Amino acid sequence: MPCCHGAGGLAGQYKFGGRSGGSVAILGAAKLVLGFVVGSSLAKLLNQFPVGVLGVLLLFAGLELAMACRDMASKEESFVMLLCAAVSLGSSAAIGFVCGIVVFLLLRLRSKDQSCSAL
């Protein structure tokens, strides 16, 4: 099931035990049933939900997404990751993604050029 791992909440669901796209489908079905059953009073119910609990869920989801930094094998990869994060925070995720791809390709070309000149 294709879905955004951040906005769809899959990272948070994974942290709390969900291991497939089925967890997103179950959550979506539960939200639909809740919306049909509870109806217009759902907004009042959601306003009573403690913000602190939502903050904790967001914290764990963010930590789960940040664990990607463990897979960085070189300084170049870490630089691209940090650049993407900084640009995304300053503008948008799409611009950060494009900047990351461009910088990654430039670094890859640079490393190939250095390996060819060494021969």
C-alpha positions as CSV (number, residue, x, y, z in Angstrom):
1,M,0.0,0.0,0.0
2,P,1.7,3.2,-1.1
3,C,1.7,5.9,1.5
4,C,3.8,8.7,2.9
5,H,5.8,7.3,5.8
6,G,5.7,10.6,7.7
7,A,2.4,12.3,7.1
8,G,0.4,9.0,7.0
9,G,1.8,8.1,10.4
10,L,3.4,4.8,9.3
11,A,6.6,5.6,11.2
12,G,4.8,6.1,14.4
13,Q,2.7,3.0,13.9
14,Y,5.8,1.0,13.2
15,K,7.3,2.2,16.4
16,F,4.2,1.1,18.3
17,G,4.0,-2.3,16.6
18,G,2.4,-1.9,13.1
19,R,4.6,-3.7,10.6
20,S,2.7,-3.4,7.3
21,G,0.6,-1.1,5.2
22,G,-2.4,-2.9,6.7
23,S,-1.9,-0.8,9.9
24,V,-2.6,2.3,7.8
25,A,-5.7,0.6,6.2
26,I,-7.0,-0.4,9.6
27,L,-6.5,3.1,11.0
28,G,-8.2,4.6,7.9
29,A,-11.2,2.2,8.3
30,A,-11.4,3.0,12.0
31,K,-11.5,6.8,11.3
32,L,-14.2,6.3,8.7
33,V,-16.4,4.2,11.1
34,L,-15.8,6.8,13.8
35,G,-16.7,9.6,11.5
36,F,-19.9,7.9,10.4
37,V,-20.9,6.8,13.9
38,V,-20.0,9.8,16.0
39,G,-20.6,12.4,13.2
40,S,-20.4,16.1,14.0
41,S,-19.6,15.6,17.7
42,L,-16.3,14.1,16.6
43,A,-14.6,17.6,16.7
44,K,-15.7,18.1,20.3
45,L,-14.3,14.7,21.2
46,L,-11.0,15.3,19.4
47,N,-10.6,18.7,21.2
48,Q,-10.7,16.8,24.5
49,F,-7.8,14.6,23.5
50,P,-4.7,15.6,25.5
51,V,-2.1,17.5,23.4
52,G,0.7,16.0,25.4
53,V,-0.1,12.5,24.2
54,L,0.0,13.7,20.6
55,G,3.3,15.3,21.3
56,V,4.7,12.0,22.6
57,L,3.4,10.2,19.5
58,L,5.0,12.9,17.3
59,L,8.3,12.6,19.2
60,F,8.5,8.8,18.7
61,A,7.5,9.1,15.0
62,G,10.3,11.7,14.5
63,L,12.8,9.6,16.2
64,E,11.9,6.6,14.1
65,L,12.3,8.7,10.9
66,A,15.6,10.1,12.2
67,M,17.1,6.7,12.7
68,A,17.9,6.7,9.0
69,C,21.1,8.5,10.0
70,R,22.4,5.2,11.3
71,D,22.7,4.0,7.7
72,M,25.0,6.8,6.6
73,A,28.3,5.2,5.7
74,S,30.4,8.3,4.7
75,K,30.7,12.0,5.4
76,E,29.3,12.7,1.9
77,E,26.1,10.8,2.7
78,S,25.7,12.5,6.0
79,F,26.3,15.9,4.3
80,V,23.5,15.2,1.8
81,M,21.1,14.1,4.5
82,L,21.8,17.2,6.6
83,L,21.5,19.4,3.6
84,C,18.1,17.9,2.7
85,A,16.8,18.3,6.2
86,A,18.0,21.9,6.4
87,V,16.6,22.9,3.0
88,S,13.3,21.1,3.8
89,L,12.9,22.9,7.1
90,G,13.7,26.3,5.5
91,S,11.5,25.9,2.5
92,S,9.6,22.7,1.5
93,A,10.2,19.0,1.4
94,A,10.2,19.0,-2.4
95,I,12.9,21.6,-2.7
96,G,14.9,19.8,-0.1
97,F,14.6,16.5,-2.0
98,V,15.7,18.2,-5.3
99,C,18.6,19.8,-3.6
100,G,19.6,16.5,-2.1
101,I,19.5,14.7,-5.4
102,V,21.5,17.5,-7.1
103,V,24.2,17.5,-4.4
104,F,24.3,13.7,-4.4
105,L,24.9,13.6,-8.1
106,L,27.5,16.3,-8.0
107,L,29.4,14.4,-5.2
108,R,29.1,11.2,-7.2
109,L,30.5,12.9,-10.3
110,R,33.3,14.4,-8.3
111,S,34.3,11.0,-6.8
112,K,34.2,9.4,-10.3
113,D,36.3,12.2,-11.7
114,Q,38.9,11.8,-8.9
115,S,39.1,8.1,-9.5
116,C,39.6,8.5,-13.2
117,S,42.3,11.1,-12.8
118,A,44.2,8.8,-10.4
119,L,44.6,6.3,-13.2
